[in-house]
């Protein structure tokens, strides 16, 4: 149902924008592709140096019966381009929201106050919302193709339930977490209409 809503939203943006040269782009984040996360982005020109980018992704697969990494995420972003839109340097201001079900991932990592090592023996199921700023660069490959690089930092508020193990259903608690750090990482293959 959520995937259908995401596809309808993206289709609606494309249709209402009126497809014109260098006014609409569709994209796929190659970093998500590597993790088997289905993703699609649509970017629409609003003004000579402003665009609106809306991307979404979904990972609904089971890695293994004892490992979970399921999530969906929607991330709208307003972009200001220093040159022409869809060309060279830009800054972005993004929001994000989604749900996740993650656990059974063996590691010993704590990064910026977030104990990812807890994912080894527990499963976390919850949602998060946040916002951030990003910097990116679009490399023009041809008349209709770009390769886009982007990194963003920001804040995410998470609310989740904690389960005893990745495959069982016994809930052992609930909590919230305030995350500060990387909120966007993309290497997008972009097709411009």
Beta strands, then each sheet from edge to edge (+ up, - down):
strand 1: 24-29
strand 2: 38-47
strand 3: 50-59
strand 4: 68-81
strand 5: 88-103
strand 6: 110-111
strand 7: 114-115
strand 8: 123-140
strand 9: 145-163
strand 10: 171-192
sheet 1: 1+ 2- 3+ 4- 5+ 8- 9+ 10- 1+
sheet 2: 6+ 7-
end
